[in-house]
Amino acid sequence: MPRHEYQQQLDALHEDVLYMSEVVMERLRMGLDALARKDNRLAESVIEGDGEVNGMYLDLEGDCIDLLALQQPVAGDLRFIAASFKIITDLERIADLATNLGEYTHRAERDRFPEVDVQAIGDLALGMVEDAMDAYATDDATACRAIDGRDDELDALCERASETVVRDLIERELDAGESPEPLMGDVSRLLLTVRDLERVGDHAVNIAARTLYMVENDDALIY
């Protein structure tokens, strides 16, 4: 294959990964909005859209495998294809977590713990994904290292949120005759939401780590 055709395939992969990330980030925004507004229709749109993301993932996985098997890339091209393959995996998992938010919305009838700012946690996690993909788009190694540092902030927010819920659960007294099941359902849903948003941040760090390896052959953030 002539070099220019091969380069076109690499460029197309790059653009397709960025497009997939845009779709995934929009799904995450929709999931957060649905949860905030308790919008079941929007939540259902997020859930139903997961199949589109899965299809993109499988198509890009095939593109990566073809480039690796047929072109036998070396050096920087090999790192780019390998990083892109790992990144689409993280994006697909972020889309799954967005789908979870849609499912939690269907079960969210009340804000039993208003002191837990789920939207702030979600905005930070989403911002990390956005910045990680910007770093991938522009080969920005410095941004990759900064994203890794922000994960500590997200982890701290999630830990405080979980502690707040558990403390409230311990201190709360049920009214006479009140069933504990609705309370436990709300607690479980909120803790799962916080956990899933923390995992979104972890995937953002994974994207930054693979981008740093792609750009500088530096595996310091891969763990």
N, C-alpha and C positions, 0 to 999 in steps of 0.2 A: 504494500500500500504506500502511495506517495506520502511524503511527510506532511504536506498541507492537508490531506484528507484525515490523517491521523490527528493532527492538531485540531481540526474541526470537531472531531469526536470528543477530544478532551474538553474543548470549549463548550460543547453542547452538554456534557456531563456537568460541568461547573454551573452552567445556567439552570439546568434542570434541578440540581440540588438546591439552588437558591429559590427556585420557584416552589419546590416542595416545602421548604422552610416557611415561605410566606403563607402557604395554605395551612400548615400546622399551627403557626402563630395566630392566625385568624381563628382557628378552631379553639385555641386556648383562650383567646380574648372572649369569644362567644360563650365558652364554658364559665368563665368568671362572671360575665354579665348575667348569664342565666341564673347562676347561683345567687348573685347579689339581688336580683329582681324577682327571684323565685318564678322565673318565666319558663313554664313547662314546654311551651311550643319551641322556644329557642333551644332549650335543652335537648329536645328531640332532634332538632336540626344538627346539633353537634354529634349526637349518637349516630344518626343515620349517615353522616358524612365520613365516618371512620373507614368505610369501605373504599372511598376515593383515595384516601391516604395510603391504605394497604396496597391498592393497585399501583400507585406511584412508586412505592417502595419496591415492589416486585419488579417493575419495569427497570428501575435504576440499578437494582441488584444484578439483573441480567446484563445491563450495559457494562457494569464494572467487571463482571466475570468475563464477558467477551473481550474487553480491552486487556485484561490480564492474560487470558488464554491465547488470544490470537495475535496480540501485538508484542507480548513479552517486554513490557516497559522496564526501564532501569532508572536508578537515581531519583531525580526530582519527580518524574512522571509516575514512577512506581509509588512514591510516597503520596502523591496527590490522589491517585486512584484508591489506594488503601485507606487514606484518610476519609475520602468521600464515601466509601463503602461503610465505614464505621459511623460516620455522621448521619447517613440516612437511617441507620438502625436506631440511633438516639432520637432522631426526629419522629420515627414511627412510634417509639415508646412514649414520647411526649404527647403525641396525638391520642394514644391510649389513655393517658392520664387526663387529657381534656375530656375524653368520653366519660371517664369516671365522674368528672364534675357534673356532666349532664345527668348522669344517673343519680348523683347525690341530690341534685335539684328536685327531682321527682319526689324525694323523701323529706325535703326541707319545708316544714310547715310553719316554723317559728324561728326567731333568733333568740335562742335560750341563753346564749353567751355573747351579748353585744360587745363586751370588752375585748373579745378576740377579733382583731381586724384582719379577716381573711383576705380582703381586697388588697391591703398593703403587702401582705405576704405574696399574694398572686402577682401584683404589679412588679415586685422585686424579681421574682422568678422569671416572669415574662421578659423583663428588661435584660436579664442575663442571657436569655436565649437570643434576643434581638442583637445584643452586642457580640455574642459569639458568632452569629451568622454574618454580621458585618465584618468581623475579623477574618472569617473564611473568605468573604467576597474580596477583601482588599489585602490579604496576606499580612495582616497586622499582628505581629508577634507580641508587641507591647500590650495590646488590648487583651490578648489571651491570658497573659499573666495577671492582669488586673481583674479579670473575671474570676479567676481562681481565688483571689483575695476576697471578693464579694460573697463567696459561698459561705464564709464564716458568719457574715452578717445575717444571711438567710437562715442558717442553722440556728443562730441565737434567737431569731424571731420565732421560729418554729418551736424551739424548746420552751420559750416563755409561754407561748400559746398553749402548748400541751400541759404545762404546769398549772396554768390558770384554770383550765378545764378540770383537771384532776382535783385541784384544791377546792374548786366550787362544788364538785361532786361529793367530796368528803364532808364539806360543811353544810350542804343543803339538807333540809328536813322536808320530807314529803308530807303533804297534807293528809289528814286522816282519810283512809280509804283510797288514796291516790295510788294508782298502779305505777311501779317503777319502770315499766317497759318503755313508755314514751321517752322518759328521761334518758334511759340507757341507749335508746336508739339515736337520740340527738347527740349524745356524747360520742358514740361510736362514729357517727357520720362526720362530726367535726374533726375528730382525731385523724380519721382517714383522709379528710380533705387537706389538713395540715401536712400529713405525711406525704401525700401525693405532690403537693406543691414543693416540698423539700426535694423530692425526687426529680421534679422538673429542673431545679437548680443543679442537681447532680449531673443531669444530662447536658445542661449548658456547659458545665465544666469539662465534661467528656469531649464536647464539640471543640472547646477552646484547646484542650490538650492535643487532640488530633490535628488541629490547624497549626499549632505551634510545631508539632513534629513535621508536618507537611512543609512549613515555611523554612524552618531552621534546622531540621533533623535533630530536634531537641525533644527527648522523651521525658523531661523532668516532671511534667504534669500528668503523665500516664500512670495510673495506679489502679 
